[in-house]
Structures are given as C-alpha cells and as structure tokens.
Amino acid sequence: MSFSVEVEQKQNILCVRLHGELDHHSASELRAIVDRHLEERNTKHIVLNAEGLTFMDSSGIGVILGRYKKLQPRGGRLIVCGVSAPVYRLFEMAGLFKVLSLEEQESHALQALGEAV
C-alpha cells in the first residue's frame, strides 16, 4: 500500500493527515514535509490525524517523537487524533501517550488548542 500526507495550516496549527502505511520508506517523506512547515511558517502546534493510517512501525514513532521535540522550545503541543485500534496499541506500547495528547476527532484536537472549528 502507498503512503500520502495532506497538510493544512490553520493559524499556528499544522494539521497533518496521514493515509496508508507509515514505515521506514515513508517516514523520511513525512519528516521532510512537516519540518519544512515548521521552518517556513508560524507553526506552534501539530494535530496529527491518523484516521487514514493503516499501518505504522517504529520509524513512524521516531518521526512523531522527533516533531514533538521540535515543538517543545516553541511551547507547542502535538495532539494525535483518529487513531485505529492497532496503531493505538503501538502508541501505548511505545509510551507515546505519556507525552502526546489524544483526541477522538480532529475538530476536538483543534478546540483543545484554542482553534474555533
């Protein structure tokens, strides 16, 4: 299966919507896209919508944690939403929910960050 990423900037929030399989092949693509937005725009927070994500391995965890660390000096947050049961278990086993917030839907994540939807 292929991988695609859709990004949308809403004020200082970067909405990242993932589709397909996030593995070692696609992790570098995601890293480059998000990092470009972090460098070029006034991005403080990231909402990572995993609703369309069908598979993720440890490379995906590394990319997500790396973006989380880049937001810390900005006082930003990374909120994950739309997580399927298998991806949720992976996040849970990796301990990601100790540092990342989880919301059921993208609209809830945006509201948590103060963005009117």
BAFI-3210 file (N, C-alpha, C; in Angstrom, 3 decimals, decimal comma, padded with zeros to 6 digits):
// residues 117
n [1|2|3|4|5|6|7|8|9|10|11|12|13|14|15|16|17|18|19|20|21|22|23|24|25|26|27|28|29|30|31|32|33|34|35|36|37|38|39|40|41|42|43|44|45|46|47|48|49|50|51|52|53|54|55|56|57|58|59|60|61|62|63|64|65|66|67|68|69|70|71|72|73|74|75|76|77|78|79|80|81|82|83|84|85|86|87|88|89|90|91|92|93|94|95|96|97|98|99|100|101|102|103|104|105|106|107|108|109|110|111|112|113|114|115|116|117]
n.u [000,844|000,387|001,609|000,416|000,391|-001,363|-001,379|-002,452|-002,478|-003,640|-003,986|-001,631|-001,367|-000,500|-002,127|-001,891|-002,591|-002,645|-002,340|-002,511|000,425|002,759|005,956|009,462|010,170|008,390|008,614|010,696|009,722|007,466|008,768|010,299|008,291|006,810|008,857|009,626|007,374|007,497|009,772|009,265|006,857|004,603|004,341|003,172|001,864|000,989|-001,455|-001,990|-003,552|-004,538|-006,432|-006,636|-004,524|-003,159|-001,152|001,723|005,140|008,104|009,644|007,844|007,050|009,437|009,626|007,363|007,929|010,234|009,219|007,601|009,550|010,708|008,720|008,676|010,545|009,140|006,985|004,895|002,349|001,712|-000,900|-002,594|-005,022|-007,931|-007,082|-006,593|-007,391|-005,138|-002,949|-003,197|-002,530|000,175|001,163|000,571|002,151|004,656|004,724|003,911|001,655|002,241|003,512|002,256|-000,881|-004,172|-006,953|-010,303|-011,344|-010,356|-011,484|-011,932|-009,319|-008,381|-010,033|-009,067|-006,668|-007,408|-008,429|-011,086|-013,659]
n.v [-001,186|002,294|005,504|008,616|012,091|014,806|018,233|021,050|024,370|026,042|028,942|029,010|026,315|023,202|020,963|017,616|015,055|011,651|008,910|005,538|003,507|004,028|003,650|002,688|003,539|005,613|007,349|009,237|010,963|012,070|013,340|015,305|016,897|017,900|019,160|021,162|022,828|023,588|025,138|027,169|028,428|029,971|027,938|026,467|024,382|020,914|018,929|015,667|013,661|010,483|008,953|007,801|006,106|002,995|001,303|001,315|001,516|001,312|003,351|005,340|006,080|007,218|009,484|010,938|011,414|012,942|015,279|016,168|016,856|019,005|020,893|021,549|023,663|025,832|025,992|024,453|021,976|018,534|016,884|013,874|012,327|010,366|007,665|004,315|001,031|-000,895|000,879|002,483|000,665|000,315|002,920|003,047|000,941|001,972|004,067|006,595|008,075|009,185|011,529|012,721|014,136|012,783|012,838|012,196|013,112|015,261|017,828|018,077|018,097|020,487|022,296|021,878|023,129|025,699|026,628|027,764|025,839]
n.w [000,000|-000,512|000,638|001,784|002,532|003,813|004,331|006,229|007,093|009,885|011,273|013,761|013,806|012,536|010,614|010,056|007,981|007,723|005,446|004,568|004,780|007,258|007,305|007,346|004,810|004,124|006,257|006,102|004,148|005,437|007,579|006,208|005,005|007,223|008,709|006,918|006,972|009,647|009,650|007,742|008,322|010,718|012,820|015,702|016,951|016,344|014,832|014,478|012,384|012,314|011,137|008,557|008,554|008,046|008,847|010,954|011,820|013,918|012,835|012,210|014,786|015,640|013,940|014,747|017,483|017,154|015,900|017,931|019,835|018,509|018,750|021,413|022,340|021,375|022,932|022,160|021,297|020,448|019,152|018,767|016,718|015,754|015,844|014,954|016,316|016,146|015,703|017,915|019,968|019,395|019,858|022,576|023,663|023,101|024,788|024,065|024,764|027,147|026,673|024,509|023,535|023,164|021,066|020,046|017,566|014,821|014,977|017,717|018,655|017,545|018,901|021,491|021,261|021,045|018,653|016,786|015,404]
ca.u [000,000|001,143|001,509|000,253|000,213|-002,020|-001,160|-003,239|-002,107|-004,755|-003,316|-000,315|-001,533|-000,322|-002,914|-001,225|-003,491|-001,873|-003,096|-001,702|001,385|003,890|007,050|010,782|010,226|007,605|008,923|011,529|008,837|006,699|009,713|010,646|007,123|006,495|009,964|009,556|006,335|007,976|010,792|008,799|005,591|004,446|003,710|003,450|001,256|000,688|-002,516|-001,668|-004,765|-004,135|-007,642|-006,393|-003,294|-003,473|-000,015|002,840|006,183|008,911|010,115|006,786|007,160|010,598|009,286|006,407|008,652|011,146|008,460|007,196|010,714|010,904|007,691|008,888|011,107|008,140|005,849|003,820|001,837|001,381|-002,086|-002,908|-006,457|-008,380|-006,157|-007,217|-007,019|-003,763|-001,997|-003,319|-001,741|001,582|001,425|000,510|003,325|005,832|004,631|003,710|000,581|002,784|003,970|001,350|-002,311|-005,009|-008,341|-011,034|-011,508|-009,535|-012,156|-011,689|-007,915|-008,296|-010,663|-008,147|-005,586|-007,986|-008,845|-012,520|-013,976]
ca.v [000,000|003,539|006,457|010,009|013,021|016,062|019,220|022,279|025,310|026,803|029,865|028,482|024,861|022,420|019,728|016,615|013,909|010,532|007,879|004,410|002,855|004,834|002,739|003,304|004,176|006,847|008,202|010,373|011,888|012,781|014,207|016,440|017,755|018,592|020,054|022,326|023,711|024,137|026,144|028,244|029,035|030,260|026,745|026,219|023,102|019,959|017,948|014,528|012,885|009,146|008,240|007,040|005,324|001,569|000,594|002,147|000,789|002,134|004,541|006,335|006,553|008,106|010,745|011,647|011,911|013,994|016,506|016,594|017,526|020,293|021,821|021,886|025,011|026,824|025,902|023,843|020,635|017,629|016,109|012,808|012,024|009,398|006,528|002,989|000,148|-001,401|001,980|002,876|-000,286|000,628|004,156|002,725|000,141|002,832|005,091|007,917|008,826|009,869|012,855|013,255|014,132|012,020|013,278|011,288|013,690|016,439|019,032|018,132|018,485|021,918|023,001|021,789|024,092|027,035|026,988|027,608|024,998]
ca.w [000,000|-000,613|001,741|001,392|003,646|003,457|005,388|006,168|008,146|010,459|012,204|014,124|013,949|011,315|010,590|009,225|007,803|007,189|004,743|004,117|005,668|007,707|007,624|007,160|003,491|004,091|007,408|005,680|003,436|006,452|008,296|005,351|004,827|008,478|009,052|006,028|007,519|010,920|009,355|006,876|008,755|012,138|013,374|017,116|017,332|015,280|015,007|013,627|012,163|011,876|010,745|007,338|008,701|008,151|009,432|011,369|012,534|014,821|012,120|012,391|016,164|015,679|013,281|015,592|018,661|016,704|015,684|019,281|020,442|017,832|019,215|022,818|022,563|020,960|023,842|021,389|021,608|019,357|019,505|017,816|016,697|014,758|015,883|014,892|017,422|016,059|015,857|019,322|020,763|019,159|020,601|024,000|023,997|023,000|025,822|023,461|025,400|028,324|026,241|023,493|023,850|022,238|020,911|019,166|016,238|014,524|015,485|019,167|018,828|017,242|020,027|022,628|021,012|021,000|017,293|016,564|014,239]
c.u [000,881|000,920|001,291|000,019|-000,390|-001,803|-002,014|-002,845|-003,351|-004,164|-001,918|-000,351|-001,362|-001,119|-002,266|-002,131|-002,741|-002,790|-002,137|-000,771|002,567|004,975|008,378|010,926|009,530|007,914|009,753|010,705|008,036|007,587|010,017|009,482|006,842|007,609|009,972|008,519|006,783|008,982|010,220|007,566|005,597|003,718|004,150|002,990|001,077|-000,478|-002,239|-002,899|-004,371|-005,318|-007,429|-005,152|-003,648|-002,375|001,035|003,849|006,998|009,484|009,111|006,818|008,313|010,316|008,354|007,106|009,605|010,433|007,971|008,339|010,989|009,885|007,954|009,486|010,134|006,972|004,650|003,439|001,637|000,223|-002,364|-004,407|-006,745|-007,540|-006,937|-006,703|-005,580|-002,709|-002,030|-002,455|-000,246|001,987|001,510|001,753|004,598|005,823|004,394|002,639|001,019|003,224|003,037|-000,084|-003,053|-006,409|-009,003|-011,094|-010,627|-010,175|-011,949|-010,256|-007,743|-008,917|-009,752|-006,994|-006,108|-008,398|-010,344|-012,758|-015,436]
c.v [001,239|004,401|007,837|010,839|014,310|017,019|020,452|023,141|026,070|027,659|029,303|026,966|024,200|021,133|018,784|015,389|012,803|009,489|006,783|003,892|003,764|003,879|003,437|003,981|005,539|007,809|009,421|011,405|012,726|013,771|015,466|017,417|018,557|019,571|021,308|023,327|024,337|025,257|027,371|028,984|029,266|029,096|026,536|024,829|022,218|019,088|016,854|013,638|011,549|008,304|007,352|006,171|003,858|000,765|001,608|001,269|001,769|003,380|005,674|006,919|007,541|009,463|011,569|012,221|013,045|015,315|017,058|017,375|018,875|021,334|022,314|023,273|026,135|026,887|025,250|022,458|019,847|016,774|015,122|012,551|010,962|008,138|005,206|002,125|-000,383|-000,303|002,477|001,972|-000,009|001,894|003,868|001,946|000,985|003,939|006,492|008,737|009,464|011,286|013,510|013,204|013,357|012,599|012,341|011,801|014,925|017,713|019,189|018,568|019,979|022,748|022,994|022,780|025,518|027,517|026,740|026,790|025,117]
c.w [000,000|000,624|001,152|002,641|003,099|004,623|005,131|007,361|008,589|011,578|012,505|014,344|012,587|011,460|009,586|009,170|007,066|006,568|004,310|005,199|005,982|008,184|007,346|005,796|003,479|005,236|007,005|004,918|004,437|007,205|007,485|005,204|006,088|008,842|008,177|006,543|008,836|010,687|008,643|007,390|010,265|012,812|014,814|017,531|016,090|015,723|013,990|013,533|011,533|011,415|009,519|007,393|008,921|008,813|009,853|012,088|013,381|014,142|012,261|013,794|016,279|015,063|014,175|016,825|018,299|016,481|017,022|019,947|019,797|018,298|020,640|023,048|022,192|021,937|023,195|021,866|020,326|019,842|018,388|017,876|015,640|014,701|015,881|016,048|017,306|016,265|017,295|020,206|020,607|019,920|022,099|024,443|023,992|024,056|025,289|024,160|026,716|027,960|025,227|023,993|022,773|022,252|019,911|017,731|016,077|015,071|016,981|019,451|018,581|018,363|021,248|022,493|020,860|019,631|017,145|015,303|013,871]
res [m|s|f|s|v|e|v|e|q|k|q|n|i|l|c|v|r|l|h|g|e|l|d|h|h|s|a|s|e|l|r|a|i|v|d|r|h|l|e|e|r|n|t|k|h|i|v|l|n|a|e|g|l|t|f|m|d|s|s|g|i|g|v|i|l|g|r|y|k|k|l|q|p|r|g|g|r|l|i|v|c|g|v|s|a|p|v|y|r|l|f|e|m|a|g|l|f|k|v|l|s|l|e|e|q|e|s|h|a|l|q|a|l|g|e|a|v]
***
